[in-house]
Every structure is written in structure tokens, then in C-alpha cells.
Amino acid sequence: MKPKLTRNNDAQGGLKGVQKEWRFVEIDLKAARRLAKSLDIPLNLAKLLVARGLTKPKEIKAFLSPDKAKLLKPTKLKGALPASKIIFSTIEAGDTICVFGDFDVDGLTATTLLTQALQQIGAKTIPFIPDRFDDGYGLNSKAIKGLAEKKIGLIITVDCGISNLEEIALAKELGIKVIVVDHHQPGAELPDADAIINPRQTGCAYPFKDLAGVGLAFKLAQVVLDKAGLENAFDYIDLVALGTVADMAPLVGENRILVYHGLKKLAVTERPGLRNLIAISGFKRGSMSSGQVSFGLAPRLNASGRMASAETALKLLMTKDQKEALACAKSLDTKNRDRQKIERKMFAEAVDMVESTGYKNTLALASPDWHEGVKGIVASRLVERYFRPTILFTKKDGFFIGSARSIPKFNIFEALQACEKYLVRWGGHRGAAGLTVREADLDNFRLAFEKVAAERLDEADFKDCLTIDLPIDPLEISESLIDEIDRLSPFGIGNPLPTLALSRAFVDGRVSMGSKDEHLRFFIHSDGFVGDAVAFKIREDSPLLEKEVELDLAFYAQRNEFRGRSEMQLKIVDARLAKSSPVSDEKVKMQLPTPGSGFLLPVKAAVNLDPAKVRFIDRRGEKDKDSMLSQVLKQGHSSTIYVRDEHEGVLLAKRLTKLNGNLKANVTVSCQVPDDPQEHQRRMIIYQAPLTTRALVELCTGKENNTGKKLVYLLYNDQDLRLARHTIESLCPDRERLAKIYRALRDFGPFDIDEAAGVCRRQLKSDVYEPATRHLAVLSVKILGELRLLTKNDEGKLVVVEREAKVELELSETWRKVAGMKREFLEFEGIALTMAPSKMLRSSLTFAGAGKRS
């Protein structure tokens, strides 16, 4: 019996989709310890290597340091030597060579690489990329006839051609020689080309079968350049890395070597187009990862062929002119944003179809209104959501043209082969394919496709399994762990970024992000660890949205580089409720102040505090704060514990109860200790970093203990300061944000205060890494009003006042206050972990006293 999805009965409705099943990799700990010792590497790195099946020191050294000398000789590829002979004879005859590619990144990079390599040896070449909308995928009769009119002597297909039997036969009839360079799965019959380079063809002994189209183009370039006496084939390796990663080729064997070295070259590439594309994607020159290619460069390059012609993308890759390169990069960026809008709309429509009609083993959806160039991406997203082989069709001239995506246990190329009688044409590989069906055959094809899936899949195949490489202790999550993980890069298919798991964690400080609130940023707390985290495309039933529950989290440990800062960030890939239920917090008392009680900026300056009557126990930088806190509280004296956030206070109370139900503590989020005779005033534990030195002074006031001094424990660390900076940024608008909001409100038209706050908040969330709170939005409106950039019209609505001259923000009293808050925090941040506590007190008191005398 096949599993079926059920409707989500919560208020938001919608389908829950398939829940992921976690599967932990079994790791031989003895083998990992031996590797760690013999190779002198950290144990967690050794565990991850063992999890990837790497246990021998020699193969591990080769894996961690890929060597270009280990690449296979290109002449071992069947067809490579005959192809090179045809190329040179064409050059000698003075005929022109057309490099005929595909409109995706693999095809574009392959076309660019081979065109430029052939030009290097004196060939007359023209690149040609078909139009997705006019020509369709691969070789087509119209293009071949046009090339024949231009007296083309040789067509070299790259990343296409293996399934174009009729079109290649037409080219031969018109007197054009054809070389096919393609990595896609060949059909039962090969085209009658003059030479075929495809490691998957019968009789090819080349041991590595998974080169992308650009990888095969590179191999052919190696052969012809070597034959011409040139040794610069590796000048093109940046293109190889770009195309291989974008095409999701397995990053193992030769691909790992090519991408490892290609990314290094791509990071410092001298190609004007790629340099501008990297910059406009928000990446720094000097470093490049496979993830940045997949989610930054590739979508922009693909957008050209998806939204219109791929001409702009090809021009960007081939141009040597800086101005043209910049214009192309900007155009691709705009096209990509347009593509994202269309994708969101199509995905929502497809989900509605699924909810209304239901499904069994497959999804095969059609609409005449869907965008031809975007349906493949949407099909992939539907596979992620429902974990079913999926085909999305668009209608054109009496045919339905489909893009197919599959799940791991279902070879979609073979499935389409089994439905061949209903297909006009098809091509692809195991995980993705393209197909064309006559309008009259669509329903019959759907039934046949469903039947094939029912025969070849069982219930276990529909379980979306998430592989967990390594369960991690929260205190092991650090920058050094990220460094260890980075040694396994480049990551991709066949060598995925390690998925780590954290048990029994709490989530707080949630901030929704993105234009549709589809992303989430928050903090993770687990046994003293506090970390910044982000989750993308949150579903309505996600456990991350539940409050005050313990969660098990699956995540990637990565660095987030934004606005010149590099910080550790956990990217959550899945969450589930922890098996243990939340603990009671009845035995730990919470003191929660009312709004405006001064927990951000103290309302008084304690200038009468005598630093000599404060005794500090300095535990700044402590990683396992909860264990240290438990030890302190077990001494038997009541204490006040300062945290900066109410929700963190609740979570801390729960954890303390779990550690020891008899602990006596008063948890507060106020910098001002209440003036009462309770013993807990006499011992203050500063668990999280305050925002200013003045706040630190406030926390040090109160009654002395029996030694004549107030005891103050400093228990905050660098993570706390990072979170404090996030708090400040979510409360204090800077000039850049205010300018964005001003422009957004100007374009919005007349509004009331609630509409203004909404516009501000949406604008601030347009960047997924910007903290965006309602407080920040309302505060921004208030500042713009004080600057007289907002006024009321006759209907009482707010409207923007146009100003050409630069406005001085200091004219706003609210701006001066929040800027002062931010300035005080930055001053405190610089000394919070390094300056002696008593010195911090004295410097703040001196400043406060001077202010009072003036």
C-alpha cells in the first residue's frame, strides 16, 4: 500500500507534505580514532571521513589534496582522437566550425570553452546556443539549415546531440560533418555522427563516466591543444568548475579534482564577465565555493535562457570588454529576479493542483499558462515537498512539453523509455529529463507513467531520508569545526556538505525574512551554546514555529559573510520535536519587567556605586555556561541571573530545573535590580552580555553580602556579544536602511501609520540577512517624521516629502537616542571581553560623574 499525504488541520491549512526520516551514518569509532592519530587530524574530521567510506591514509590524503596529475588521459575517451583529426582537417580546409551548445550553464560553459580553445589553434569558429522557446532543446532542423546556408563545415555539439538522430542525419545530407560531445545517457541507437565522445556509449573504456558536458569539452580541448603544441588547457578550468557544479554532476573522481582546482581559479578569474557576475551576486573576489556557484552564479546564468534567449549569458562568458561584461551581469541579475517571481507563482499554482486533485505515485501536472523556462525548477521544488517523481508540462502548438525530475530510487530516463509509444521525443538521465507528448496522448501517458512507478517503487522508496553524518555536542560547534568541514570541500552530489545533528535544543528570537516571510532567522540554545541560525522556505507545519519546546535539529555549520563580517551560522535543514518533553519551570522564579523598564538603556546612572565594594568572579569566555552556572548555584546562595531576552529567561529557567530542581535563582531581563531585601540581590550572575557599560554598572548595584562586597559573576562570552550586536541592529536603523524605507514609502503612495510600518518591515526583510522587527519599522517611521520627510495630506494620510538635498539625521531626537545606544554598544563591545571588570566600572562611573557635573 502506498503512503498518502494527509491534510494539515491547523488554521493555515495546506498539506504537510512528506516528513523526512533521519538516518544516522554508522561510524566505526575505532577506525576514526586511528585515523585521527595517524594523520594528526581532529577526531570529528576523522569521523566525517569514515562516514564517507574513506579509511585508508593514502586515499584520504588524495581526497583532501586533489592532484591534477591524477586526471585520466583524455585520449582514453572513445572518439577523442578521431574528433581531433576531423577538427584539424576542417581547419586546414579553411572551413568554419560551429560549436553548438545548450542553454543551461553546463552547455554555455562548454560552448565558451571549446570555442575559445579552437580559436587559439587558428580555427574559424562561431558559437551557437538554441533558443529554448523557438528551437527547443538540442539540435534542430531549422538551426541546421541556417548553418548550412552559412557554409559551416563542421558542427561540434556540446552537452547535447546524443539523442538527435534525425537532425544529425539532416546535417550529413547537407554536407556538414558532426562531432557529438555529450554526457547524457545514449538511447538504444546512436546518431550517425563522424565522431562521438560520450563515456556512456557502448565500447568506451574510459573508467570515469560522470563528467559533465563541460568536462568532456575540456577533455577534447586538451587533446587538440596538446596536438597543437600548447599546454594551457587548465586556463579554462574555471569554466569547467562552473559548469560541473551547476549541472549537479557528482563531485567524485575526476570531477572533484577539476572542481577543486577550478573553484580556486574562478575565485580570482580574469574573465570580465565572471568577475562582474561574482560581484553582483554579492561575493568577494578571492574565495569561491560550490554553494556560491549553485545558489549565486548558476541561477543568474540560467535565467538568461529560461526567461528569453541565452545570448546574454553566452556574451557574458565570452566577452573581454569590461563595459559589456557589467551590462550583461546587471541584465542577468534582473532576469533572475523576474524568474524568482514567476517561480513562486507557478509553485503555488502547482501545490493548489495537488491539494485539489490528490495523487498516488507520481505527479504529472499541466498548464498552458506556465512558463516554459521555469517549469524544471518548479518540478524540483515539488519533488522536495512531496517526494514523488514529477513532470510539469506546458502546452505549445498542439504538444505538451515537459520537464521531469525524480527521486533517488526511480530512474526517470528508463521510465520514459517504458512509455515510449506516447512520446514524440525525450532525453536526459537518471534524475532529470525532458519530453514532448502529443496533446491527444497526454492522459494515456499519465496513466502509463503512473503504472511504471507503481510497478517499480514500493513504500520504502517514498520515504524522504535525511542522512545525518554526525551527531554533535553543542560545545563542539565552533569556527574550528567549520574549518575542519571545509577541508572536505568542494561539496555537491556524491560529496554532500556534512549534515550535523543537535539534540534537545531550544529556539528563540525568531525573525521572519524574505518578501513573503518564507525564511526564518533565530537563535539556538543548547546546554550553554548559543548560536545564530537560519532556515529557508519554512513550511506552515514546521516545528521551528512552535514555542518553548525542545527540538532535534539537523543543520549545516557554515560561515555567513555579510556586510564585511564573517560569522558562524547554522543553516537548519530539518527539525523535529525532541523525544523528551519540555521540563517544568515552577521552581525557578522569573522576574519579567514591563515594557520600557530600561532593560536596554538603564534609566539611572549609578554614579554612587563604589567599585571597591564589588567583587568580580570572571568567567568570561566560558563555553559551557550552563554547567558553570549550575556549579555556582549549587553553593546554596540565592542569586539573580541576568539575561537580555525574556524568552531566553524562560528557556534558561527550564534548563536550570532540568539540571537541578533545588536551585534557587531569580532570572531577570532588567538591568535594574529591584530594591527589596531579598538575599538574591547580593549575588548577581551576568549570564548574557549587557548592551552598554552603563548597563553593567546598573547590574553591579544593590546590597553587599556578608563580606562587605557585592558578588558579581561574569559569565558571558563572544557568542553573547554577537547576539547582542544582532539585537542592536534589529532596534537601531542606520542611514542605509532609512534610505531604503524612504524610497519604498515614496513609491507606495499615501498611507496610514499601520500601512507605513508594514511597508517598512517588508522592505527591511527584502534581504534575508537583515534583522527586521516591527519595533525597527515603527521607529524608522518616527524618525522620518521628525526629519519632516513625512507629512499629512488633506485626507489625514501620510505622504512622503520629496527632498533633493541631503538630510541631517541628527535633526531627529529619536535618531540621536538610538545612534547613541548603538555607539555605546560598540564602545562596550570593544572592551567587554578584554578589559578588567573593575576598570570597566571605573571608566563608566568617571564618564557618568563627569556628565552629572556638567
N, C-alpha and C positions, 0 to 999 in steps of 0.2 A: 504493500500500500504506500503510495507516495505521500510525503508530508505536504500539508497545505498551510498557507499563511492565514492567520485569523485577524479580524478587525481589531483595532485598538479601541477600547471602550472609554477612553478618557475624554475630557472635554474638548480636546483639539481634534479628535477623530483621526482618520488616516490609518494606514496599515503599519504595523510594527515591522514587517519585513522579517528576514531570516536572522536569527540571533547567532552570533559566532560561537563556535565550540573551541575552547582553548586546549591546545595540545602542547605539553611541555617536552622539549627535546631531552632525551635521556643522555646524560653526560657521564662519562667514565671519570670520576674524580681522581682516581689514582693516576690515570693517564695524564690528566690535566696538571696535576702536581708535578709529575715527572717532567712534562714539557716546560712548565714554569721554571723549574730548577735548571734543566739542561740548557734552555735558551735564554735564561735570565730575563724573563718577561713576567709581568703581573699575572696573578692567578686568574683573574677574570678574563683577560685576553686569552690565556691558555684554554679556559673553559669554552670560549666562543669558537676558537679554532677547532677544538674537539667536536663541538656541536656541528661544525661544517664538515666533519669527516676527515679533518687534517690532523694526523697523529705522528707523522714522521718528520723529524727535524729538517731533512733535506727538502721535502715538498713544502714545508711551512716557510722556509727561507725563500724559496722560489715564489710562493704566494705573496709574501709580504714585500718582496722586492722584484716585481716582474721585469724580466730581462728581454729586451728587443732581440737579442741574439737567439732566443728560443723560438722565434717565429718560424713557421714552416716555409720551405722554399715555394714561391708562387708557381714555379714550373711544374709542380706536382699536380696542379689543378688540371683536370682533363679539359682540353680545349684552349688552354692559355697560350701554348706555343703556336698552334695553328692560327689563333686570333692575332698574335703579334706579327706573323708573316703577312697576313691579309692587310693589316694596318700599314706596314711598311711598303707593301706593293701599291697600296692606294696612294700613299704619299708620293712615291716615285712616279706614279701616273699623273700626278698633279690634280687628282680628284678631291672633292670636298667630302669631309666626314661629318655626319650628323650624330651627335650624342643625344639619344632620345631617352629622357628620364621620366620620373613620376613626380606628382605634385606634392608629395609629403617630404619631410626633412631628409629621410634616407635617400630618396630619389634626387632631391635638389643638391645635396652634398655630393652624391655620386656623379651627377652631371657636371657640377663645377669642377670636381677633382679631375675627372678624365678629360674634360675639355681643355683645362689649363695644362695638364701633363702632355697632351698631344700637341698643343700649340708650342710647347717647349722644344719638341723634337722637329718642329717645322711643318706640322700638319695644318692644312686649312680646315678649320672646324667651325661648326655652328651648334650651339646647344638648343634643344627643343624640349619644352615641357607642355604636354597637352592641357587643354582647358577642361576642368572637371565637368563643367556644365554643357559645353558644346561637343567635346570629344569623348568624354568618359575616361575610364582608366586604361592605361596601356596603349599599345599601338592601335591605330585606327585607319581605315581606308582613306578617309579624307586627308589626313596628315601625310600619308604615304604618297598619294597622288600629287600633293603640293610639293613634297620634297623631290619627286621625280621631275617636276617641271623646273626645279632649281638645279637640275643636273647633279644631284647628290650621288656620289659613287658608293658610299658605304654608310649604313646605319648601324650604330652600336647602341643597343638598348641597355639601360642600367636600371635595376630594380623593377623590371617588367619584361615582358616578351615571351616568357616560357609557355604561356597559355594562348598566344596569338598565332595559331597555326594558319588561319585563312589570311590574316594580314601580312604575315611573312611570305606566304606563297604569292600574294599580290606584288610585294616588293621585288621578289625574284623575277616575276613576269615582266616587271618594268625595268629590269636590268640593274637593280640595286642589290649589292651584296649586304648580308646581315650577319652581325655577331650579337648573340644574346648573352648578356651578363645579368643573371637573375638568381636570387636566393630562394624564391618561392618554390613550393612543392610542385614538381612536374606532374602532369597528367599521365594517362596511360600511353599517349602518343606525344613524341617531341616534335617541335616545328622543324621544317626543313631549312634550317639556317646554315650558313657557311661555317660557323663555329659556335659552340655553346659552352659557356662557363657557368656551371652550377654544380656544386659539390653533392647535391642530392640526386643527380642524374645517374642512371644505371651505368656502371663501369667506371665511375670516378673513384679513385682510391684515396683521394685527399681525406685524411683522418678527421679533420675538424669540419663539421657540417653546418655550423651555426653562424657563419659570417653574414653580416648584413649586406645589403646591396652595395653600400659604400665601401665595405670591407673587400668585396670582390673587385670593385673598380680600382681600389688601391693595389690589389694583387696584380691586376692587369697592367696598371701604371708601372709597378715595379719591373715587370718583365720588359716593357717597351723602353723604359728609361735606362735600364741596365744594358739592353741591346744597343742603345744609342750612346753608351759610354758615360751616362750621367748617374750620379749616386745621391740624388736629393729627393728620393721618393718620400722620405719622412718629413719633408717640408709640408706635406699635405695631411699629416696625421691629426691636426686639429679638426679637419673636416671629417675624418674617419670617426673620431670620438663623438662628435656632434651627431652624426647620422646614426651611429650604432646605438647610442643611448636613447635617442629619440624614437628609434624603431623597436625599442624594448627587446633587443637581441640579448641572449644570455651572456652575462659578463663573466664567463669562464674561459679557460683555454686561451686561444689567440685573442679573443675579444677583450679579455681582461688586460692583456699586455698592450693592445692597441689603445684602449680607452685610458688606461693608467698613464701612459706617456702622452696621449692626445690631449687629455684634460690639462696637463701641465703646459703644453704649448698653447692651448686655447686660452688659458688664463692670461697669457702675455702676447696673444696673436697680434700680428701687424696688419691683418686684413681690416681695412677701414670699416666695412660693413659690420663685421662681427664685433669690433671694438665699440661701435655706436650702439649695437643691439645689447651688448653686455651692460653698457652704461644706462640705457633707457629702461632696462629691466631692473635697475637698482642694485647691481652687483659691483663690487670693487674689482678693479684690474689687479691681477697678481694671484688670485686664487679662483678656482672653479671646481665645482663638484658635479657629480652626475645628477643630483637632485636639482641643482640650479639649471642644468640643461633641460631636465624633464619638465620642470614647472615654470621656467622663466624664458629660456631661449626657444625651445621647441614649439610651445603654443603660439608664439608670435610668428615664427617662420611658417608654421602650418596654416595660420589664419589667412595668409595671402591666397593659398589655393582653395581654402574652404569657403571664403567669402566672395572671391572673384577669381581672377587669374593669378597663377603663381609667379607671374612675371616680376613683381616687386621683390619677392623673396630671392629669386634667382639673381636679379640685378644686385641686391644687397651682398650676396655671397661673392659675386664676380667683380664688382666694381673696384677701381683703385682710386676713385675720386672721393675726397672727404665730404664735400657738399652733397653729392649724390647719395653717399652712404648714410649721412644724417637724415636726409629726406626719406629714404627708404625705411630706416629704423622707426621714424615717427609714424609713417604710414602703417607699418606692421603693428605698432602698438595700438593705434586707433582701430584697426581691423580686428585685433584680438579682443578689445573691449566690446565691439559690436558682436563678435562671436559669442562672448560670455552671456550677453543679454538674450540672444536667440536660444542659446543652450538652456538657460534657466526656464524659458517659456516652453520649449519642447519637452523638457524633462517633466515639468508639472503636468502637461497635457498627457504624456505617456503614463504617468502614475495614475491620473484620473481614469484612463482607459483600463488599466489593470484592476483598479478598485471596482470599477463598474461591471467589468466582464468576467473577472477571475481568470484562472489559468491552471494548467496541470504541470507538465514537464518543461514546456518551452514558452517563450514569449515571441510572437511574430505580429508586430503592430504596424499599421499603415495609415498614412495621412497624405492627401495631396498638397497640404499646406506646409509640410515640414521642409526644412532647408536641407538641400542635398549635401552640402559640405559639413554639416554639423551632426548628422544622424549617427555617425560612428562613435563620436564622443558620448552622445546620449545613450547609445546601446551599452557602452562600457559602464556607465553610471547605473543603468538598470540591472546589469549583472551584479554589480556591487550590492545593490539594495535587495534584490530578490533571489540571487544566486541561481539563475536559470539561463541556459543558452538563449540568446536574444537576437532577434533580427528586427531592424527598423527599415521600413520601406517608404520611399517617396514615389510619386507617380509622374511619368513623363511619356508623352506620345504613345499611349496605349500599353506601356510597360511599367512594372513596378521594379524599381532599382533599390536593392537592399544592402545594408552593412550589417554584418554578423559578428558577434562576439560570444565567447564561450566560457565554460567553467573548466577547471583542470582535467576532469575525468572524461571530457567529451570532445573528441576530435571533430571539429566542425567542418573541416575540409572533406573528411571521409563521409560525414553525414550528408553533405550536399551532393557528394558523388552518388550516394544511395538514392537521392531524389532527382537524379539527372534528367529524367524524362520530362520534368516540369520546368527545366531551366534553359534559358536561351544561352547564357554563358555564366561562368563562375570562376573564381580563382582565389588563392590565398594560402593559408597554412593552418596549423592545428588550432590556434586560438582566435584567429580573425580571418574573415573572408568577405568578398564582395560577390554579388549575384544579381542576375536580371531574370524576371519572371513575366510572362505574358499576363495581361490583366485577367483573361479568362481562366488562367491556371492558378491564380493566387490561392483560392480556397483549397484546391486539391493539394497544392504544395504545402500549405499549413498542416493539413491532415497527415501528409506523408512525413513531414519533418517531425511532427509530434510522435508519430508511430516509431520512427527511428530512435528518438530519445527514450521512449518507453521501453524499447527492446534492449537498449544499450546501457541504461542507467538504473541504479536501484536507490533505495532510500539513503544509504550512506553517502552516495555521491552528491546529494543535495545539501550536505552539511558544510557550511562555510567555516572551514577550520582556520584558526589563527595560531600559527606556530610561535610559541614563546621560547626564545633562545636561552634566556637566563632570568631566573628569579633573583632579585637584587635586594640587599639590605639597604634601607634608606640612607644609612650613614656612608654607604659606598658611592652614592650619587654625587659626582663632583666633576670639576673641569678635567681632572686627570683621567677619569673614566671615559670622557668624550675623546680624549687624546688616544686612549687605548683602542676605542672603537674605530676611530679614524684610520688606524693602521690597516684595517681590513678593507678599506675603500679601494677602488670605486664600487659603489653599490648599485644593484639593479637586479633584473631577472637572473636567477642562478646564484646570486650572491647578495641577498637582500640585506638591508640595514638591520642590524640585530634588534629584535623586539624584546624589551625587558619587562618584567612584571613586578609590581609593588603591591604588597598585601596590606589590607586594613588601613587605608589612608582616608583622610577627610579632605573635603573640597570646600573652599570659601572664596569670597571676593570675586564672585562671578561678574564678568562684564561681557555683554553680547557685542559682537562685531560684525562687520560686513554690511552691505547695503540692505540686505534682507534679514539681518540678525541671525544669519545661518552659522556663524562661528562663535566660539566662546573662549574667553581668556579668564584664568582663575589661578588660585594658589593651592598647592597641595601641602598637607601637613601629615607627617608620619613619623612617630617616635622621635620627635625633635627636629626632623628635617622639614624645612620649608622651601618650596620651590615654585618657580613661575612655570605655568603650563598653558597650553593652547590646544583646542580641539576644533577641527573643521567639519562643516556640514553636519551639524548636530541634528539628530532626529528627535521628534517630539516625545519619544518614549525613552530617551537616554537617561540612565541612572545618574549622569553628571548633573542633571537638573533637580535631583532630589536633595533635600536639605537635611543636614545633621544625620547622615548615615555613613557607615563605613563601607568603603569601596575597594575592590581589587582593580588595579589599573594596569593596562598594557600600554607601553609607550616607547618612543624613540628618545634617546638622550642626545640633544643637538645644541648647537650654538645659534642664537638669534642675533644677526647683525642688523642693527637699525640705527640710523642717525649717528653713525660713527662709533656706536657702542657694540661690544660683543658680550653677550650674556648667555649663560646656560638656560636652556628652556626645554621642558619636557613636552613632546608632541604626543598627545593621547590618541591611540588608535582604537581602543575599546575599553569599556568599563562595565563592571558587573557588581552587584551587591555582594559584599563580603559574607562569608558563611556565618560568621559570628554577628549577633545583633548588637546595636549600639548599647553602651552601658549607661546606667543611671548617673545623674549628676547631683543627686539630692544632698550629698554630704559635703559638697564644695559650694560655698556661698558666692553668689555673683552680685557685684555692685555695679549697675549699669546707669550711667548718668543720663540726664535728659539732654535733648539737643541743645547745643550752644553752651554746654557747661565748661568748655575750654579744654577739651582733650587734644585739640590740635595746637592752639596757642593759649598758654595759661593767661588768665585774666589779671593775675597779680604778679609782681616781681618780688621774689622773696629776698630782698636786699639785706634783711636782718639775719639771714642764715649764717652761722659760724661754721666754716669748713672744718675747723678743728674738732667739732662735735659730730662729724660724720666719719664713720669707719667703712671703707670700701673693701669688699671681697671681690677681686677682679677675676671674673671667669669669661671675659670677652673672647670670642673666637671659638668657644666650646661648640663642638659639632653635635654631640648627644646631649642636648639641653634638657630633655625630659628626665634622663637618668640623673643628671646633676641636680635638677630641681627636686627630684624625689629624695635624694640624699640629704639635701638641705632641710626639707620639710620633716624628714624623719627625726630630726634633732629635737622635735617636740614643741617648738615655739610657734605661735601663730604668726602669720606673715600676710602682707599684702603683695600680690603679684600683679605687676603692670603689663598689660598687653595693649596694643594700639587699636584693636578692632573688636567690636562686640562679638561677632561670630567666632573669632579666634578665641575669645574668652570662654564661650560655651564649649568649644571643642577641647580646649585645654582642661576645663573642668571635667569633662568626660574622661580624658586620658589620665588625669590625676586619680580619679576614682578607680579606674582600672588598675593603676599601679599600686595604690594603697588606699582602701576605703576610709582609713582612720586619719588621713592627713587633714590638718586644719589650715585653711587658707581663705583669703578674701581676694577674689580676682577683680581687678578694676581696669576700665579703659579711660579713667580720668587721671590727668596729671596732678590734680589737686586731691591730696589725701584728706578725707573727711575729718573734721575736728571733733573727735569723740575719744573717750578714754580707753577704747579697745586696745588690747595688747598688740594687735597685728600692725598698728601704726609704727611700732618700734623696730620692725624689720621689713624692709622694702626689697623686693626681688624684681629687678627690671628685666623682664623676660624678653621683651621686644624693644628695639631701639626707639627712643622718643625722636621727635622731629627737629628739636632745637636744643641748644644748651640751656635755654631758659626753662624748657620743659623738664630737663634733667634736674635743675635747681628745685623746681616745684616738688619733684618726686623725693628729693632728699630732705624736705621739711618734715616736721612732725616731732613726736616725742622721742626722747633718748631712751635707751634701755638701761639696765642696772649698772652698766659700765660707764654711764655718763655720755655715751655716744649712740647715735642712730646707726644701725647696721644696714648697709645698702649693698646688695649683691648685683653685680653687672653680669648679665647672662646673655646679652645679645651678641650676634655675630655678623659676618659680612652678608649673609643671605637676608638678615633682617634689614640691613641698610638698603639692599637692593629693592626690597619690597616697600620700604619707606619712601624711596625715590619714586616708585610706581604710584604710591598714594599721593605724593605731592603733585606729580604730573597729572593725575586724574582730578585734581582740585584746582590747579592753577593754569589758566590759559596763557600761552605765550603769544608773541606778536604774529607768528606764522598761522597759528590756529585761529586767532581772531580775524585775520585777513581772509581765511577760507570761509569762515562763518559769515563775514560781511558780504562776500561775493555771493554766497548761497542765498542769503536773505534778500539781497538785491534782485536776484533772478526769480525769487519766489513770489514777489508782489505783496500787497497789503496783508497783514496778519495780526492775530492777537497774540498775547504772551505765551499761551499754551502751544499755538502753532509754531511760534518762534523757537521755543525750546525743542520742539520736535525736529524742526529743520536743522538746528544746531547739532543735535545729537546724531542725526543721520549723517551729517557732513563729517563730524568727528570720527564716525565709525567707517568712513569710506576707506580707511587704511586699517587693515586687520591688526596692526600692532600698536595703534593709538589707544590709550585708555580713554574711555568715553563714559562719563556718568551724567545723570540728569543734573546733578549739582553743578558740574562744569558747564553744561549747556545754559542753565539759568543764569549762572554767574557771568557768562560771556555776553548774554543779552543785556544784563545790568550794566556792564562796562561800556558796551556800545551806546547805551542810552545816556550814560554820564558824559560820554565823549560827543554827544549831540549828533551821533551818526544815525540815530533813530528818532522819529518824531511821529505825532499822531495826525491823521488826516481828518476830514470833516465827519467821517463816519465813526471816528474813535479807534480806527485801526492803525497799527504801527506800520510805518513805511521807512525805507532806507533813505538817508540824505546823502546825495552824491557829493563827494569831496575829491578834488584833484590833488590838493596839497597834502603832504604827509601829516598825519595827526599824531600829536604827542600823547602817548598813553599815560604819562604821568599826570595828565589833567583829570584822570579818573581816580577818585578816592579809593574805590574798590580795587582798582588795578594796583595802586600803591600798596594796599594791605596785602594782597596775595603775592605781589612781587617781593615784598618784604619777607613774607613767610618762606617763599622759595629761596631767597637769598640766605636767610637764617639757616635753613636746612642744609644748603650747600656748604656753608661755613662749618656747621656741625659735622656733616658727612666727612669732611677732610680731617677731622681730629678724633672722631668717635671711637676709632679702634686703636689709635696710636698714642694719643696724649694721656698722661697720667690723670686719673679721675679727679684728684684733688686740684690739679692745675686747671682742669676744665671748669670746676666750680668757681675757683678764684677769678678766672678770666671773665666768666659770665657775671659774677657779682660786681666786679670792678666796672664792667660795662653798664650794668643796671644802675649802680650807685651814681656813676657819672651822669647817666640820663636823668636821674631823680634830682640831682643838684642843679642841673641846667633848667 
